Amino acid sequence: MSSGEHATGEAIVTVSANGSHFKGVAEHRDVLMAVAQAFMAASNQAVRDHQAKTVAVGAN
């Protein structure tokens, strides 16, 4: 993080889904945008994990 005109905010978000925890991290000049991007990163991890488990179950 920095201070001044070009300061950025960092957000770390944890999403819990189906008993698992997924962490998203983002940095942006607008802290609300950083939170949104971190949330999307964590949510996308949860979706990919769910899809991988669904494919693995279907393969058996």
C-alpha positions in Angstrom: 0.0 0.0 0.0 1.1 3.5 -0.6 0.0 7.0 0.4 -0.7 10.1 -1.7 -2.3 10.7 -5.0 -1.5 7.2 -6.4 -2.4 5.2 -3.2 -4.1 1.8 -3.6 -6.2 -0.2 -1.3 -5.8 -4.0 -0.8 -8.7 -6.3 0.0 -8.6 -9.8 1.3 -11.9 -11.7 1.2 -12.7 -15.2 2.4 -15.7 -17.1 0.9 -17.1 -20.2 2.6 -18.9 -22.7 0.3 -19.9 -26.3 0.9 -17.6 -26.6 3.9 -14.5 -25.1 2.1 -12.9 -21.7 2.4 -11.6 -19.7 -0.6 -9.4 -16.6 -0.4 -9.4 -13.8 -2.9 -6.9 -10.9 -2.8 -7.1 -7.7 -4.9 -5.5 -4.2 -5.0 -7.1 -1.2 -6.7 -7.1 2.6 -6.3 -10.8 2.4 -5.4 -11.1 0.2 -2.2 -14.7 -0.8 -3.1 -13.4 -2.1 -6.5 -10.6 -4.0 -4.7 -13.3 -5.7 -2.4 -15.4 -6.6 -5.5 -12.4 -8.1 -7.3 -11.3 -10.0 -4.3 -14.8 -11.4 -3.8 -15.0 -12.4 -7.4 -11.6 -14.1 -7.2 -12.7 -16.1 -4.1 -16.1 -16.9 -5.7 -14.5 -18.1 -8.9 -12.2 -20.4 -6.9 -15.3 -21.9 -5.2 -17.0 -22.4 -8.5 -14.0 -24.1 -10.1 -13.6 -26.3 -7.0 -17.2 -27.4 -7.2 -16.9 -28.1 -10.9 -13.8 -30.2 -10.4 -15.5 -32.2 -7.7 -18.6 -32.7 -9.9 -16.4 -33.9 -12.8 -14.5 -36.2 -10.5 -17.7 -37.8 -9.1 -19.1 -38.2 -12.7 -15.9 -40.0 -13.8 -16.3 -42.8 -11.2 
